[in-house]
């Protein structure tokens, strides 16, 4: 199989690292060689966070260059727009529609860009946008956005729902398992 390239992008504190670990666990269980590289920006202060995930028969490097990502999974709308140049022409962008104001917006130095979904679609990007925050709250916690998005991502893979649910079970603390399973199902079926 050819090597597949995926980026998980978001803002510090959104759970992107747990999502990359869940995905990595899933891919390893299917026998793929997997490389994951976490790049932390100002993650402790709500800054940009990106994780590269590459898998295939043999993967030599975790880094993804511009124009090479088959999939970008974005936890925040502006982060989706920020990383579009890394997407292949036929790649898929899965994004949460949630908007988290970056520091320049918080301080009043800039305004949050409007119409980002429409602009990405107009640029020819295959966009799958979902209100993951609302689905996470429906599951029981706004902190489950990452698991909702993993559910949404799972629709683009040929792995069974049961395999994904097992990976969720192995990745989250037992006391939060039921809520996370619900969040995953809402993302997958929503």
Secondary structure as GFF3:
##gff-version 3
##sequence-region A 1 190
A	DSSP	beta_strand	4	11	.	.	.	ID=ss1
A	DSSP	alpha_helix	16	29	.	.	.	ID=ss2
A	DSSP	beta_strand	33	40	.	.	.	ID=ss3
A	DSSP	three_ten_helix	43	45	.	.	.	ID=ss4
A	DSSP	beta_strand	48	56	.	.	.	ID=ss5
A	DSSP	beta_strand	69	74	.	.	.	ID=ss6
A	DSSP	alpha_helix	77	82	.	.	.	ID=ss7
A	DSSP	three_ten_helix	84	86	.	.	.	ID=ss8
A	DSSP	beta_strand	87	96	.	.	.	ID=ss9
A	DSSP	alpha_helix	103	106	.	.	.	ID=ss10
A	DSSP	alpha_helix	116	122	.	.	.	ID=ss11
A	DSSP	beta_strand	126	130	.	.	.	ID=ss12
A	DSSP	alpha_helix	132	139	.	.	.	ID=ss13
A	DSSP	three_ten_helix	142	144	.	.	.	ID=ss14
A	DSSP	alpha_helix	145	154	.	.	.	ID=ss15
A	DSSP	alpha_helix	161	171	.	.	.	ID=ss16
A	DSSP	three_ten_helix	174	176	.	.	.	ID=ss17
A	DSSP	alpha_helix	177	189	.	.	.	ID=ss18
###
